[in-house]
Amino acid sequence: MSNLLHNVNQRTQMAGENRLELLLFRLQNGGLYGINVFKVKKIIPCPKLTQLPKHHPYVVGVANTMDGPMPILDMLSAIHLGKVDDPFKQQVIVCEYNRRMQGFLVNSIENIVNMQWSEILLPPKGLGRDHYLTSVTRYDNKLVEIIDVEKVISEVTPSSESMSASLNEDFAALKESSVPRKVLVVDDSVVARNQIKRCLAEVDLESVLLKDGQQALDHLTAMVNEGVNPAEEYLLMISDIEMPEMDGYTLTRQVKQNEKMKSLFILLHTSLSGVFNKSMVAKVGADNFIAKFDADELARAVLDHFRQRSSPG
C-alpha cells in the first residue's frame, strides 16, 4: 500500500475530464466505502494515541505527527454504525479536509479505481435526513458508499458560519444596489450547502441550492432556453468541485463555453485545499477559487464581486 498513492499529484489532470479516482476501503461492519484520492495524504497503521479529556465520542485519540497533533476519528462510530473493537488493528487514512488534517480509522484498504463522475450518483431517496452519504456508485457489481466527510467533521469541529461585523457593514452599504441578490449554490454535501446558505443569509442574499453539476447545468440551460441570462438572475454561482454526475470543473467549462451563460461569475469553493491544482481554475475558466470553509473569506469573495458589479461602468 505504500506505493498506492506515490503519484497522486500527477493525477490532477483527470479533474478536468469529469473523472476521479476513488480509494476503496472497508469498515469493520464489512461495508465498502470510497473517498476521493485527492483528499488522501497517506495511509498508516494506527499510531500511538493520546487521550484528551472531554473529547468528542467519534475521536479515539490524538496522534503526534510531524505536522503536529492530529485527531483520529472512528469512521464507523461517526456514521452511527457501531464502534471499532480495537483501534490498533485498524488502518488510518490521513486526509486534509477544509484546511485541517485528520485521520480516519478503517478496517482495510481495498484498491484505487478510476471512474467517471457520471458513474457517481446521488443517494437513493428515502434515506431520510440522518444518513451520512453524499453519493453512491458500483464497482465490480458491489455497492460503494461515499461518506459525507464534511458532515462528520462539522459534528466534531463545527466551523463558524458568522462573518465579521465589518463585513456585514460593507454589505449593508450596498443595500440599494440593483445587482441581483440571489446566489446559485451547487454542492453535494447538505452540510456545505447549508453553511453557505446561512452565511449568505446574514447579508440578505438569497440562495438557490442544487446538489450536483448536472442539476446546475440543466437549471441554467432551462433559463437560457426561456430567454433569461443567468448573470441577470444571479449575483454569482458558488460551486463545489467534487460532485456526482458532473464535477465543478466540467460544470464551469460547460458554462463558460456557452455564449448565453458565460458571463455568470463562478466561484469554485472546495475542500480540496491541500492538493488542489490551481492551474485547473484558469484552464476551465473559473473566475475565482477559495478553500472551504471560512465565513469571512467566502463573504469577502462575494463582497468583492458584489462591489465590482455595483460600480458604475
DALIN-V93918 format. One record per residue. N is the residue number from 0. SS is DSSP state (H for helix, E for strand, C for the rest). PHI is phi in degrees with one decimal (none if undefined). Layout:
# DALIN-V93918
N/SS/PHI  N/SS/PHI
This chain:
# DALIN-V93918
0/C/none  1/C/-63.6  2/C/-91.7  3/C/-64.4  4/C/-111.0  5/C/-63.3  6/C/-116.6  7/H/-60.2  8/H/-71.1  9/H/-86.4  10/H/-96.7  11/H/-62.7  12/H/-64.5  13/H/-59.6  14/H/-60.1  15/H/-87.0  16/H/-114.6  17/C/57.8  18/E/-122.5  19/E/-150.4  20/E/-116.9  21/E/-103.5  22/E/-86.9  23/E/-93.1  24/E/-146.5  25/E/-117.6  26/C/-95.9  27/C/-62.0  28/C/-78.4  29/C/91.2  30/C/-68.4  31/E/-101.8  32/E/-131.7  33/E/-137.4  34/E/-142.6  35/E/-61.8  36/H/-57.8  37/H/-58.7  38/H/-81.0  39/E/-91.9  40/E/-89.8  41/E/-167.1  42/E/-125.3  43/E/-136.2  44/E/-65.5  45/C/-61.5  46/C/-81.2  47/C/-61.7  48/C/-118.5  49/E/-106.2  50/C/-87.6  51/C/-108.6  52/C/-65.7  53/C/55.7  54/C/-74.7  55/C/-65.0  56/C/-60.8  57/C/-75.7  58/E/-89.8  59/E/-85.7  60/E/161.9  61/E/-119.0  62/E/-99.2  63/E/-87.5  64/E/-123.9  65/C/-63.2  66/C/-91.1  67/E/105.7  68/E/-61.5  69/E/-132.4  70/E/-68.9  71/E/-111.6  72/E/-104.0  73/E/-82.4  74/H/-62.9  75/H/-61.2  76/H/-67.9  77/H/-63.4  78/C/-100.1  79/C/62.5  80/C/-120.3  81/C/130.9  82/C/-153.8  83/C/-65.8  84/C/-72.1  85/C/-142.7  86/H/-55.6  87/H/-78.1  88/H/-99.7  89/C/-103.6  90/E/-94.2  91/E/-121.1  92/E/-91.3  93/E/-90.2  94/E/-130.4  95/E/-117.2  96/E/-127.2  97/C/50.6  98/C/73.0  99/E/-125.9  100/E/-95.5  101/E/-153.0  102/E/-114.6  103/E/-119.1  104/E/-71.6  105/E/-135.0  106/C/-74.9  107/E/-159.5  108/E/-99.2  109/E/-92.6  110/E/-166.8  111/E/-110.7  112/E/-123.7  113/E/-96.8  114/E/-137.7  115/E/-87.1  116/H/-61.5  117/H/-66.2  118/H/-86.1  119/C/-94.8  120/E/-115.9  121/C/-64.3  122/C/-59.8  123/C/-62.0  124/C/-67.1  125/C/99.3  126/C/-78.2  127/C/82.3  128/C/-91.5  129/C/-96.2  130/C/-79.3  131/C/-119.6  132/E/-112.4  133/E/-96.0  134/E/-166.0  135/E/-139.6  136/E/-154.5  137/E/-127.8  138/E/-139.3  139/C/54.0  140/C/63.9  141/E/-115.2  142/E/-74.2  143/E/-116.7  144/E/-101.4  145/E/-107.1  146/E/-78.3  147/C/-78.2  148/H/-63.8  149/H/-62.5  150/H/-67.3  151/H/-60.0  152/H/-65.3  153/H/-64.3  154/H/-78.0  155/H/-86.0  156/C/-133.3  157/C/-60.0  158/C/-91.7  159/C/-70.0  160/C/-106.6  161/C/-102.2  162/C/-96.4  163/C/-62.9  164/H/-59.7  165/H/-62.9  166/H/-69.9  167/H/-58.4  168/H/-66.1  169/H/-64.5  170/H/-66.8  171/H/-61.1  172/C/-66.6  173/C/-102.5  174/C/-59.5  175/C/-88.1  176/C/-63.3  177/C/-87.8  178/C/-65.1  179/C/-54.5  180/C/-108.5  181/E/-109.1  182/E/-123.7  183/E/-88.7  184/E/-112.6  185/E/-124.2  186/C/-161.6  187/C/-81.4  188/C/-91.4  189/H/-63.5  190/H/-64.1  191/H/-63.0  192/H/-58.4  193/H/-71.9  194/H/-59.3  195/H/-64.9  196/H/-58.3  197/H/-67.2  198/H/-62.1  199/H/-68.7  200/H/-63.7  201/C/-58.4  202/C/-115.2  203/C/60.5  204/C/-103.2  205/E/-87.5  206/E/-110.6  207/E/-108.0  208/E/-104.5  209/E/-129.1  210/C/-96.5  211/C/-160.0  212/H/-64.3  213/H/-67.1  214/H/-58.3  215/H/-65.4  216/H/-64.2  217/H/-61.0  218/H/-63.0  219/H/-67.9  220/H/-63.5  221/H/-62.7  222/H/-62.2  223/H/-61.3  224/H/-63.5  225/C/-92.5  226/C/84.0  227/C/-103.5  228/C/-82.9  229/H/-54.6  230/H/-68.8  231/H/-88.4  232/H/-96.1  233/C/-118.5  234/C/-63.1  235/E/-169.5  236/E/-115.6  237/E/-106.0  238/E/-127.2  239/C/-68.8  240/C/-97.7  241/C/-81.3  242/C/-150.1  243/C/-66.5  244/C/71.5  245/C/-150.3  246/C/-80.3  247/H/-67.6  248/H/-62.3  249/H/-66.4  250/H/-57.7  251/H/-60.4  252/H/-61.1  253/H/-62.5  254/H/-66.8  255/H/-71.9  256/C/-88.4  257/C/-97.6  258/C/-57.3  259/C/-89.4  260/C/-134.0  261/C/-67.3  262/C/-77.7  263/C/-66.7  264/C/-73.0  265/E/-120.3  266/E/-108.0  267/E/-83.1  268/E/-133.3  269/E/-141.9  270/C/-83.9  271/C/-79.1  272/C/-77.9  273/C/-82.4  274/C/-123.0  275/C/-64.2  276/C/-91.7  277/C/-63.5  278/H/-62.9  279/H/-66.8  280/H/-59.8  281/H/-67.4  282/H/-62.6  283/H/-93.6  284/C/92.4  285/C/-64.5  286/C/-88.9  287/E/-162.0  288/E/-146.7  289/E/-139.6  290/E/-88.8  291/C/-72.5  292/C/-118.2  293/C/-132.5  294/H/-58.8  295/H/-66.5  296/H/-66.3  297/H/-63.4  298/H/-62.3  299/H/-65.1  300/H/-64.7  301/H/-67.3  302/H/-62.3  303/H/-58.6  304/H/-70.2  305/H/-57.7  306/H/-61.4  307/H/-61.3  308/H/-73.8  309/H/-83.0  310/C/-74.5  311/C/-59.8  312/C/79.0
